[in-house]
Amino acid sequence: MNKGKKVHDTTLSALKHRIENAKKGVKKPSIRREAPSTTLGKFLNVGMEFVAGILAGVGGGLFVDWLCGTSPWGLISLFILGSCAGFLNVYRTLTTLMKKS
């Protein structure tokens, strides 16, 4: 009975050793977002940044109006706020791209 447990412990420790060696060779993924390299990719990225800000504002405004019953004031105010956020995102992206060029 001890013999079976000893074999099991040996294979388990060998497996742990193999996993440790495999982890050493794996490169951890980078969380940093890379900018697109093509011109079309850069313009699509800028457009999507702008649209995402507006859609987030509209979605938040509709939710606030639904929650509080303040239609259409939540939609209008958060649409304006989302548009400002979209313009800010476009500005940040374009200034970053201009510095790299």
TADAGI-V444050 format. One record per backbone hydrogen bond with DSSP energy under -0.5 kcal/mol. NH is the residue of the N-H (numbers start at 0). CO is the residue of the C=O. If there is no record, write none. Layout:
nh->(NH,NH)
co->(CO,CO)
//
This chain:
nh->(4,5,6,7,8,9,10,11,12,13,14,15,16,17,18,19,20,21,22,23,24,25,25,41,42,43,44,45,46,47,48,49,50,51,52,53,54,55,56,57,58,59,60,61,62,63,64,65,66,67,68,72,73,75,76,77,78,79,80,81,82,83,84,85,86,87,88,89,90,91,92,93,94,95,96,97,98,99,100)
co->(0,1,2,3,4,5,6,7,8,9,10,11,12,13,14,15,16,17,18,19,20,21,22,37,38,39,40,41,42,43,44,45,46,47,48,49,50,51,52,53,54,55,56,57,58,59,60,61,62,63,64,69,69,71,72,73,74,75,76,77,78,79,80,81,82,83,84,85,86,87,88,89,90,91,92,93,94,95,96)
//
